[in-house]
Amino acid sequence: MTSSIRFLLPVVLFALLGQPLQAQSTFQRTVDTLSGYWSSVVLENGDMVMSFPGTSTHHFLACNAQGEPLYRTSIPAPAGYRSISLAARPGGGFFAVAVVVDSLYGLAWQPDSIVGTFELYGFSDAGAMDLRRQFTTRFATDSYDNQVENIACDGSGIYITVNRGNQATDQLRVLHTTLDGDLLWAKSYVIEGDGVPSFEQNYKLGMDGTGGLYFVRKMQFNPTVIIGRIDSDGSLLWLKSIAYTQGFGFTLGDLVVRPDGTPVVVGSLNGAGMYAVAPDGSSVQGHIYTLPEGIDPFLSVASASPDGSLLAVSRLMGTIAGLRRAVILNVGSDFELINVRGTDIVTAGQTEHGLRAYTIAHAGSNAVILGNRFSQDTVFQSYSWHPTLWNVDLASDEGCMLTDPQVTHFTVPQDLITFEDRNILPISDIDVLWTPLAPEWSTEAPFTTSELCSLLVGTPEHEGSPMGMVLYPNPGSPDGVINLSCADAARFTVYSATGATLLKLTSARGLTTSFSSAGLAPGLYPVVAFGSNGQRIAVSKLEVR
């Protein structure tokens, strides 16, 4: 995410609505914090960690698959850093890496170089920092300012990468360390460019299952995808280019590695596209999934399950790009389409909604998505970002199936894919200064989370629950009267689509309370009933039209 997006206007704080209803199969929860987050990762136990920027600190928030906060850890923000990437730590916890590239300072052994400093952090499954390492290297002065870092790891060790380029080549720096942060080797891989700066070409990484690394990037202004495999000793096993001759180009979204070691490149390819490459680089298979009008497949994020099935969700969904639908593709191990989950994005009053997704994961028969939900004020043309978790039931037809998915799977004929060896330029060792640092961190109270009836993925209504709410008429009119009652004494709160409290009412046991809907613009309004102990007992949605 670019810095111009990271520091947009503060979000509207959401009210804490209590624990999630167990009956829900699809729901969303939103973090109560003052900014959108930067990156996220799914841990080995299924918990998730999000990273948040602060003025002088950087926060890491852990939550479970239900979106309930577990802990928050904060570290002093590295001076001059621009981003932090995360990776699950084998055995529990997570790693984080921050990078600072600064051309104002030189090292004694290369005074005029551009200096790159990596800081590696290791955190336990309880959020305590127990590892901190600093690595300093240098870049040629003719490289462009691209300090996008990535991290990947498995039980064999950690890989940290950063890429910088000029018009002729792209320089991928790779540091390989043990799980304790001890440097094993550091190398530079030079990849032929396409005549333009590569400052927007971020690499995606994936472990190959044998201690090596897959990496993938897209050329700047042509449809070619570059994918390679690095062995655990740093040798480049193969480097390939992939291009679909009938397409309009390929926009790189993600790289996932299936349990059999097959790397799958996910992005846009005349629809949602996937390239499955043989682990030895000998062949490739292309798959296209046509999507309904109004859905943009580019910048997809994906995940692979233990059985080899795949999930992919469009990273950018909503009105910023004029998109109207949110879609999850559920793809089997044979790349056949299992089903499609999604719904139309709802516009409520003068606020429009969308999603930037950064992580998707399997959670049994559900898909869990972490992302920043955004709100656009169409009057003032301003945006707010709300870190949000969506838990979507893939097995149920209730709630958010598209009525007419119009998604078809097409296997690309081999004669329409160009799959060629890429020139391998000399690989060189690079000098790295390695410094162990003392851990410095603090544990703070977790951010609270809010749960609303989801306008994005269609949370089911719960009027039929044992302590159910009676809400009528529904739909209501903008100038009518709405009646509310519950089986027990209850307090009712009516919320706007952005989580603002609009109205609070109280009802005695078995009695009905009413309110006027005058002033409510057409749209959907979450309504929550709380019991005498403050716990939420029922949720519904009021539609005004």
Summary of the structure (lengths in Angstrom):
residues: 545
radius of gyration: 24.6
end to end distance: 36.8
largest distance: 80.8
contacts: 1904
relative contact order: 0.14
helix: 2%
strand: 52%
